[in-house]
Amino acid sequence: MRMNRLVKHRTDFAARLLALVCFLSHTTSDAMTPINQFFASEPQAALEIAIRSDDTEDMAAALARGASVNAKGKFNITPLMVAVDAQSPRAVRTLLEAGALPNALAQDGNGPVSLAVKSYLAKPHGRDIMLAIFRGGGDPNARQPDGDPVLMRFIYDRDVADLKLMKSLGANLDILDRTGDPLVTSVAMSQDWDMAWALIELGAAYDYEDGRSRRPLSLALKGRYPAPDSPLYSYKLKVWQLLKDKGIALPPLRR
């Protein structure tokens, strides 16, 4: 009798194990894996996997099976955001051609534009991906999750050439930062006079002495930094001289 009960117990256990295996085998396609982190269900999962592999043929197959280029996955991530983050240039172009929205935003405030700008120096495809996003309709005046315009990335990098590029793509050099100040005055208050001068040379407004900025250039010019022997001092002097030549009353630069 005890032997029969043991056999029955083992049979029941085997049946439960078989049922679990069958369940897992049927739900594998709906699971998150390292290669489909944001879309669990087919055919969106297949599209994400193809994007990460930069495989346009598999992307086409997933789209033909009903995947959407503007689907929102976990954290409101879209396929185009995945492509930019994965640095998959062919996938980026394919998605844009298929109607992907370059100005969509994820839950954290990032989108194709901010992600592309964040990784524009990535080798070997960062710059090409960024240009594809902007040429595909990405807003050059988009903002980062912290509220600053994406232009700030090029200012932080002291990248004058790409500031010029952004202007050619439609970026507003007079855009306000997250505190409501014009970029040129914000940069000057940080004593980054080389970038303040670069913005002015590229056409940014600079006369905010009438109260349109809570921190005009004259206020930034009052500081002792940088010292006269600093490479930044010559740029500060250029800004001071420009305002002086425009008839703005300024005290001599402090040394």
DALIN-V879149 format. One record per helix or strand of 3 or more residues. SS is the DSSP state (A for helix, B for strand). FROM is the first residue (numbers start at 1). TO is the last residue. If there is no record, write none. Layout:
ss from to
SS FROM TO
SS FROM TO
//
This chain:
ss from to
A 2 30
A 44 52
A 56 64
A 74 76
A 79 85
A 89 97
A 112 118
A 126 135
A 151 156
A 160 168
A 183 189
A 193 201
A 217 220
A 233 245
//
